[in-house]
Amino acid sequence: MNNPQIYDQSGEMIASYNWASGWTSVPTSAENAGYHMLTFAYYDAYCNAREAMKAGNISNVTAVLEHYLILKPK
């Protein structure tokens, strides 16, 4: 028995159905690329902020977070 699947205009599967679990969304390759890009950006920001924290430079931690996360100071 085949499970129903839904495809977008470019032919990528975006959803599938399984009798045991119901509908499941399937990320496209563009969504996966965006997810990985954001993951690496947050990890890079974390590593830089962690190094600044280890060095005891709190003002640099704020600068790192503002750079990566675009925080607006109050």
Chimera marker file (.cmm) of the C-alpha trace (Angstrom):
<marker_set name="trace">
<marker id="1" x="0.000" y="0.000" z="0.000" r="1" g="1" b="0" radius="0.5"/>
<marker id="2" x="1.415" y="3.382" z="-1.027" r="1" g="1" b="0" radius="0.5"/>
<marker id="3" x="1.369" y="6.343" z="1.341" r="1" g="1" b="0" radius="0.5"/>
<marker id="4" x="-0.070" y="9.581" z="-0.106" r="1" g="1" b="0" radius="0.5"/>
<marker id="5" x="2.476" y="12.320" z="-0.750" r="1" g="1" b="0" radius="0.5"/>
<marker id="6" x="2.166" y="15.988" z="-1.724" r="1" g="1" b="0" radius="0.5"/>
<marker id="7" x="4.685" y="17.712" z="-4.008" r="1" g="1" b="0" radius="0.5"/>
<marker id="8" x="5.293" y="21.411" z="-4.694" r="1" g="1" b="0" radius="0.5"/>
<marker id="9" x="5.536" y="23.058" z="-8.132" r="1" g="1" b="0" radius="0.5"/>
<marker id="10" x="9.226" y="22.101" z="-8.474" r="1" g="1" b="0" radius="0.5"/>
<marker id="11" x="8.557" y="18.439" z="-7.778" r="1" g="1" b="0" radius="0.5"/>
<marker id="12" x="9.870" y="18.310" z="-4.218" r="1" g="1" b="0" radius="0.5"/>
<marker id="13" x="7.852" y="16.319" z="-1.701" r="1" g="1" b="0" radius="0.5"/>
<marker id="14" x="6.510" y="18.654" z="1.000" r="1" g="1" b="0" radius="0.5"/>
<marker id="15" x="4.189" y="16.294" z="2.925" r="1" g="1" b="0" radius="0.5"/>
<marker id="16" x="3.466" y="12.622" z="3.307" r="1" g="1" b="0" radius="0.5"/>
<marker id="17" x="0.853" y="10.547" z="5.096" r="1" g="1" b="0" radius="0.5"/>
<marker id="18" x="1.418" y="7.450" z="7.185" r="1" g="1" b="0" radius="0.5"/>
<marker id="19" x="-1.508" y="5.520" z="8.640" r="1" g="1" b="0" radius="0.5"/>
<marker id="20" x="0.251" y="5.221" z="12.027" r="1" g="1" b="0" radius="0.5"/>
<marker id="21" x="1.311" y="8.846" z="12.475" r="1" g="1" b="0" radius="0.5"/>
<marker id="22" x="-0.850" y="10.882" z="10.091" r="1" g="1" b="0" radius="0.5"/>
<marker id="23" x="0.431" y="13.770" z="8.001" r="1" g="1" b="0" radius="0.5"/>
<marker id="24" x="4.087" y="14.776" z="8.238" r="1" g="1" b="0" radius="0.5"/>
<marker id="25" x="5.582" y="17.885" z="6.681" r="1" g="1" b="0" radius="0.5"/>
<marker id="26" x="8.790" y="17.329" z="4.734" r="1" g="1" b="0" radius="0.5"/>
<marker id="27" x="11.201" y="20.282" z="4.488" r="1" g="1" b="0" radius="0.5"/>
<marker id="28" x="12.330" y="21.254" z="1.006" r="1" g="1" b="0" radius="0.5"/>
<marker id="29" x="16.016" y="21.538" z="0.104" r="1" g="1" b="0" radius="0.5"/>
<marker id="30" x="15.723" y="25.347" z="0.340" r="1" g="1" b="0" radius="0.5"/>
<marker id="31" x="14.240" y="25.081" z="3.834" r="1" g="1" b="0" radius="0.5"/>
<marker id="32" x="17.012" y="22.687" z="4.859" r="1" g="1" b="0" radius="0.5"/>
<marker id="33" x="19.647" y="25.082" z="3.513" r="1" g="1" b="0" radius="0.5"/>
<marker id="34" x="18.109" y="27.969" z="5.466" r="1" g="1" b="0" radius="0.5"/>
<marker id="35" x="17.960" y="25.854" z="8.617" r="1" g="1" b="0" radius="0.5"/>
<marker id="36" x="21.642" y="24.910" z="8.293" r="1" g="1" b="0" radius="0.5"/>
<marker id="37" x="22.652" y="28.514" z="7.581" r="1" g="1" b="0" radius="0.5"/>
<marker id="38" x="20.840" y="29.723" z="10.719" r="1" g="1" b="0" radius="0.5"/>
<marker id="39" x="22.260" y="26.875" z="12.798" r="1" g="1" b="0" radius="0.5"/>
<marker id="40" x="25.819" y="27.774" z="11.783" r="1" g="1" b="0" radius="0.5"/>
<marker id="41" x="25.200" y="31.493" z="12.385" r="1" g="1" b="0" radius="0.5"/>
<marker id="42" x="23.864" y="30.875" z="15.904" r="1" g="1" b="0" radius="0.5"/>
<marker id="43" x="26.680" y="28.437" z="16.671" r="1" g="1" b="0" radius="0.5"/>
<marker id="44" x="29.265" y="30.963" z="15.480" r="1" g="1" b="0" radius="0.5"/>
<marker id="45" x="27.660" y="33.666" z="17.641" r="1" g="1" b="0" radius="0.5"/>
<marker id="46" x="27.616" y="31.291" z="20.619" r="1" g="1" b="0" radius="0.5"/>
<marker id="47" x="31.304" y="30.404" z="20.198" r="1" g="1" b="0" radius="0.5"/>
<marker id="48" x="32.329" y="34.057" z="19.911" r="1" g="1" b="0" radius="0.5"/>
<marker id="49" x="30.217" y="35.091" z="22.905" r="1" g="1" b="0" radius="0.5"/>
<marker id="50" x="31.552" y="32.156" z="24.927" r="1" g="1" b="0" radius="0.5"/>
<marker id="51" x="35.152" y="33.193" z="24.197" r="1" g="1" b="0" radius="0.5"/>
<marker id="52" x="34.362" y="36.756" z="25.261" r="1" g="1" b="0" radius="0.5"/>
<marker id="53" x="32.761" y="35.453" z="28.463" r="1" g="1" b="0" radius="0.5"/>
<marker id="54" x="35.788" y="33.283" z="29.241" r="1" g="1" b="0" radius="0.5"/>
<marker id="55" x="37.999" y="36.350" z="28.779" r="1" g="1" b="0" radius="0.5"/>
<marker id="56" x="35.773" y="38.259" z="31.208" r="1" g="1" b="0" radius="0.5"/>
<marker id="57" x="34.898" y="40.888" z="28.624" r="1" g="1" b="0" radius="0.5"/>
<marker id="58" x="31.164" y="41.396" z="29.168" r="1" g="1" b="0" radius="0.5"/>
<marker id="59" x="30.980" y="44.441" z="26.870" r="1" g="1" b="0" radius="0.5"/>
<marker id="60" x="32.397" y="42.300" z="24.070" r="1" g="1" b="0" radius="0.5"/>
<marker id="61" x="29.718" y="39.650" z="24.721" r="1" g="1" b="0" radius="0.5"/>
<marker id="62" x="27.058" y="42.319" z="24.185" r="1" g="1" b="0" radius="0.5"/>
<marker id="63" x="28.822" y="43.503" z="21.020" r="1" g="1" b="0" radius="0.5"/>
<marker id="64" x="28.992" y="39.935" z="19.680" r="1" g="1" b="0" radius="0.5"/>
<marker id="65" x="25.309" y="39.346" z="20.368" r="1" g="1" b="0" radius="0.5"/>
<marker id="66" x="24.344" y="42.681" z="18.816" r="1" g="1" b="0" radius="0.5"/>
<marker id="67" x="26.393" y="41.821" z="15.717" r="1" g="1" b="0" radius="0.5"/>
<marker id="68" x="24.965" y="38.340" z="15.221" r="1" g="1" b="0" radius="0.5"/>
<marker id="69" x="21.467" y="38.733" z="16.574" r="1" g="1" b="0" radius="0.5"/>
<marker id="70" x="20.922" y="42.386" z="15.660" r="1" g="1" b="0" radius="0.5"/>
<marker id="71" x="19.819" y="43.344" z="19.169" r="1" g="1" b="0" radius="0.5"/>
<marker id="72" x="18.859" y="46.935" z="19.741" r="1" g="1" b="0" radius="0.5"/>
<marker id="73" x="20.229" y="48.486" z="22.955" r="1" g="1" b="0" radius="0.5"/>
<marker id="74" x="17.614" y="50.043" z="25.257" r="1" g="1" b="0" radius="0.5"/>
<link id1="1" id2="2" r="1" g="1" b="0" radius="0.2"/>
<link id1="2" id2="3" r="1" g="1" b="0" radius="0.2"/>
<link id1="3" id2="4" r="1" g="1" b="0" radius="0.2"/>
<link id1="4" id2="5" r="1" g="1" b="0" radius="0.2"/>
<link id1="5" id2="6" r="1" g="1" b="0" radius="0.2"/>
<link id1="6" id2="7" r="1" g="1" b="0" radius="0.2"/>
<link id1="7" id2="8" r="1" g="1" b="0" radius="0.2"/>
<link id1="8" id2="9" r="1" g="1" b="0" radius="0.2"/>
<link id1="9" id2="10" r="1" g="1" b="0" radius="0.2"/>
<link id1="10" id2="11" r="1" g="1" b="0" radius="0.2"/>
<link id1="11" id2="12" r="1" g="1" b="0" radius="0.2"/>
<link id1="12" id2="13" r="1" g="1" b="0" radius="0.2"/>
<link id1="13" id2="14" r="1" g="1" b="0" radius="0.2"/>
<link id1="14" id2="15" r="1" g="1" b="0" radius="0.2"/>
<link id1="15" id2="16" r="1" g="1" b="0" radius="0.2"/>
<link id1="16" id2="17" r="1" g="1" b="0" radius="0.2"/>
<link id1="17" id2="18" r="1" g="1" b="0" radius="0.2"/>
<link id1="18" id2="19" r="1" g="1" b="0" radius="0.2"/>
<link id1="19" id2="20" r="1" g="1" b="0" radius="0.2"/>
<link id1="20" id2="21" r="1" g="1" b="0" radius="0.2"/>
<link id1="21" id2="22" r="1" g="1" b="0" radius="0.2"/>
<link id1="22" id2="23" r="1" g="1" b="0" radius="0.2"/>
<link id1="23" id2="24" r="1" g="1" b="0" radius="0.2"/>
<link id1="24" id2="25" r="1" g="1" b="0" radius="0.2"/>
<link id1="25" id2="26" r="1" g="1" b="0" radius="0.2"/>
<link id1="26" id2="27" r="1" g="1" b="0" radius="0.2"/>
<link id1="27" id2="28" r="1" g="1" b="0" radius="0.2"/>
<link id1="28" id2="29" r="1" g="1" b="0" radius="0.2"/>
<link id1="29" id2="30" r="1" g="1" b="0" radius="0.2"/>
<link id1="30" id2="31" r="1" g="1" b="0" radius="0.2"/>
<link id1="31" id2="32" r="1" g="1" b="0" radius="0.2"/>
<link id1="32" id2="33" r="1" g="1" b="0" radius="0.2"/>
<link id1="33" id2="34" r="1" g="1" b="0" radius="0.2"/>
<link id1="34" id2="35" r="1" g="1" b="0" radius="0.2"/>
<link id1="35" id2="36" r="1" g="1" b="0" radius="0.2"/>
<link id1="36" id2="37" r="1" g="1" b="0" radius="0.2"/>
<link id1="37" id2="38" r="1" g="1" b="0" radius="0.2"/>
<link id1="38" id2="39" r="1" g="1" b="0" radius="0.2"/>
<link id1="39" id2="40" r="1" g="1" b="0" radius="0.2"/>
<link id1="40" id2="41" r="1" g="1" b="0" radius="0.2"/>
<link id1="41" id2="42" r="1" g="1" b="0" radius="0.2"/>
<link id1="42" id2="43" r="1" g="1" b="0" radius="0.2"/>
<link id1="43" id2="44" r="1" g="1" b="0" radius="0.2"/>
<link id1="44" id2="45" r="1" g="1" b="0" radius="0.2"/>
<link id1="45" id2="46" r="1" g="1" b="0" radius="0.2"/>
<link id1="46" id2="47" r="1" g="1" b="0" radius="0.2"/>
<link id1="47" id2="48" r="1" g="1" b="0" radius="0.2"/>
<link id1="48" id2="49" r="1" g="1" b="0" radius="0.2"/>
<link id1="49" id2="50" r="1" g="1" b="0" radius="0.2"/>
<link id1="50" id2="51" r="1" g="1" b="0" radius="0.2"/>
<link id1="51" id2="52" r="1" g="1" b="0" radius="0.2"/>
<link id1="52" id2="53" r="1" g="1" b="0" radius="0.2"/>
<link id1="53" id2="54" r="1" g="1" b="0" radius="0.2"/>
<link id1="54" id2="55" r="1" g="1" b="0" radius="0.2"/>
<link id1="55" id2="56" r="1" g="1" b="0" radius="0.2"/>
<link id1="56" id2="57" r="1" g="1" b="0" radius="0.2"/>
<link id1="57" id2="58" r="1" g="1" b="0" radius="0.2"/>
<link id1="58" id2="59" r="1" g="1" b="0" radius="0.2"/>
<link id1="59" id2="60" r="1" g="1" b="0" radius="0.2"/>
<link id1="60" id2="61" r="1" g="1" b="0" radius="0.2"/>
<link id1="61" id2="62" r="1" g="1" b="0" radius="0.2"/>
<link id1="62" id2="63" r="1" g="1" b="0" radius="0.2"/>
<link id1="63" id2="64" r="1" g="1" b="0" radius="0.2"/>
<link id1="64" id2="65" r="1" g="1" b="0" radius="0.2"/>
<link id1="65" id2="66" r="1" g="1" b="0" radius="0.2"/>
<link id1="66" id2="67" r="1" g="1" b="0" radius="0.2"/>
<link id1="67" id2="68" r="1" g="1" b="0" radius="0.2"/>
<link id1="68" id2="69" r="1" g="1" b="0" radius="0.2"/>
<link id1="69" id2="70" r="1" g="1" b="0" radius="0.2"/>
<link id1="70" id2="71" r="1" g="1" b="0" radius="0.2"/>
<link id1="71" id2="72" r="1" g="1" b="0" radius="0.2"/>
<link id1="72" id2="73" r="1" g="1" b="0" radius="0.2"/>
<link id1="73" id2="74" r="1" g="1" b="0" radius="0.2"/>
</marker_set>
